[in-house]
């Protein structure tokens, strides 16, 4: 039986059609790659969603707990937030 761990943070990234066209799909891939090599990677679970119904603000990402929403973000903005979650000051 494997040991199931619950992460401290969940990042919900929309990769629906409009978000993907505006960089959401590439940002998801970058975030997945970034987390793969981080020491605190088990503290964050990256969850790909199809649509958050906030297409006017695409791409959209929600970080829980804390109810942090990123809208119209760039990859570097997302990676900065993920870095701060994993390595808080």
N, C-alpha and C positions, 0 to 999 in steps of 0.2 A: 504494500500500500504506500503510495507516494504522499509526501507531506505537502499539504495545500497551504500556501501563505497568502494573506490578504495584504495588498499593497496599501501604503499610506495615502497615495494620490492616484487619481484616475484622470486621464486626459482623453476627452472625447473629441475626435477630429472628424469634421464633415468632409466626405469625399464624394458627395453627390455631384451631379453634372455641372452646376454653376460654380461650386467651390473648386472642383477639379480644374475647370478651365481657368480659374483665377489663381491657381497655384496650390490648392489644397492637397491634391494627390502627391505632388512633388514634396510638399512640406511634410506630409505623412511619412514618405519614404526617408526623408532626411532625419526626421525625429526618431524613427525606428532604428536607423543606423547609428545615430548619436547615442541613444539609450543602450544599445547593444554593448558599447565599450565603456560605459560609465560605472564606477564602483558602486553607486547607490541605485543601480538600475532596477533592483527589486522593489524599491520604494515607489515606483511609478509604473502604472499599467496604461499602455497606449491602446485606445479602443477606437476603431474606425467605424463611423456611422454613415449612413446613406444620405440622410437629410435632417437638418435641424429646423427647417422652415424659416430660415433667416437669410434667404438668398440675396436680399438687397445689400447685405453686409459681407458677402462672400470674399474670401474664405472665412469660415467661422470655426472656433475651437473653444471648448469649455473645459475648465480644470476644476476638479473637485478634490477635497473639500475646499471651501473658500469661495465657491461660486464665481470664479474668475473667467470672464469671457474675452476672447481675443476676436476682433473683427477686422477685416481687410488687412491682415497681418502679412508680413514677409517671413521667409524662413528664418532669417537671423533673429527676428523678434521672438519667434517661437523657441528657438534653441536657447536664447538668453533666459527666457522664463523657465524652461526645463532645467537649465543649469542652476538657476536660483533655487528651484525646488529640491534638487538633489544635494546641492552644496549651500545651504542657507548660511548667511553670515552670522 
